[in-house]
């Protein structure tokens, strides 16, 4: 069994306007981090097809231009997608 991507819950959550989210990459490769709305529409490409070495990372999410609501952060590799719900409160 190959090791999996890990996407932690963001903190703080709910948040306004800034939150951080930790993720772990088990093997080096191309990674994307997308923010989608509850209907699955792409809102923002936080990270787009960027090479990551095997390691732990933290990404800051800025919701200054977002409305209040539930969003989903998707961590995407060549092999899998991991998702977490986040909440923006204005």
Secondary structure per residue as TSV (DSSP state, phi and psi in degrees):
chain	resnum	aa	ss	phi	psi
A	1	X	-	360.0	127.5
A	2	X	-	-81.2	149.8
A	3	X	-	-65.0	153.0
A	4	X	-	-107.3	157.9
A	5	X	-	-60.4	147.7
A	6	X	E	-126.8	133.0
A	7	X	E	-127.8	112.5
A	8	X	-	-79.5	164.8
A	9	X	-	-68.6	141.1
A	10	X	-	-67.4	161.2
A	11	X	B	-145.1	136.3
A	12	X	S	-70.2	162.8
A	13	X	S	-149.2	120.9
A	14	X	S	-67.5	166.5
A	15	X	B	-145.5	162.9
A	16	X	S	-167.8	122.9
A	17	X	S	-99.5	-3.9
A	18	X	E	-123.3	139.1
A	19	X	E	-141.5	159.6
A	20	X	E	-117.8	148.3
A	21	X	E	-134.8	132.3
A	22	X	E	-98.0	143.8
A	23	X	E	-144.8	156.1
A	24	X	E	-128.1	132.5
A	25	X	E	-109.0	114.7
A	26	X	S	-74.8	-27.0
A	27	X	S	-144.7	143.2
A	28	X	-	-57.3	143.0
A	29	X	E	170.6	-175.1
A	30	X	E	-82.6	129.3
A	31	X	E	-128.0	142.5
A	32	X	E	-126.2	148.7
A	33	X	E	-128.1	112.9
A	34	X	E	-114.8	148.3
A	35	X	E	-109.4	121.1
A	36	X	E	-123.5	155.9
A	37	X	E	-82.2	178.4
A	38	X	T	-65.9	-18.9
A	39	X	T	-92.7	3.9
A	40	X	S	87.7	6.0
A	41	X	-	-79.6	135.6
A	42	X	E	-67.9	124.7
A	43	X	E	-98.5	-45.3
A	44	X	E	-156.8	140.0
A	45	X	E	-91.0	101.0
A	46	X	E	-69.0	-41.7
A	47	X	E	-137.0	131.3
A	48	X	E	-122.8	108.9
A	49	X	E	48.6	53.1
A	50	X	E	-104.7	135.9
A	51	X	E	-70.9	130.7
A	52	X	E	-122.9	137.2
A	53	X	-	-80.2	157.9
A	54	X	S	-57.6	117.8
A	55	X	E	-179.9	-179.4
A	56	X	E	-105.9	143.2
A	57	X	E	-136.4	159.3
A	58	X	E	-128.9	134.6
A	59	X	E	-122.4	137.3
A	60	X	E	-92.0	130.8
A	61	X	E	-105.5	126.1
A	62	X	E	-110.8	119.6
A	63	X	-	-102.1	20.1
A	64	X	T	-54.4	-37.4
A	65	X	T	-98.4	10.5
A	66	X	-	-101.7	152.3
A	67	X	-	-82.8	162.9
A	68	X	S	-59.2	145.4
A	69	X	E	150.4	-176.2
A	70	X	E	-97.1	133.0
A	71	X	E	-127.7	166.9
A	72	X	E	-124.9	129.8
A	73	X	E	-96.9	128.5
A	74	X	E	-114.8	122.7
A	75	X	E	-97.9	120.6
A	76	X	E	-122.0	126.1
A	77	X	-	-118.6	-176.0
A	78	X	S	-67.6	-22.1
A	79	X	S	-106.4	-25.4
A	80	X	-	-158.7	167.7
A	81	X	E	-129.0	130.9
A	82	X	E	-120.8	137.7
A	83	X	E	-126.7	151.8
A	84	X	E	-139.7	139.5
A	85	X	E	-82.1	139.4
A	86	X	E	-130.1	155.7
A	87	X	E	-123.6	129.5
A	88	X	E	-107.5	127.2
A	89	X	-	-121.1	122.7
A	90	X	-	-107.1	360.0
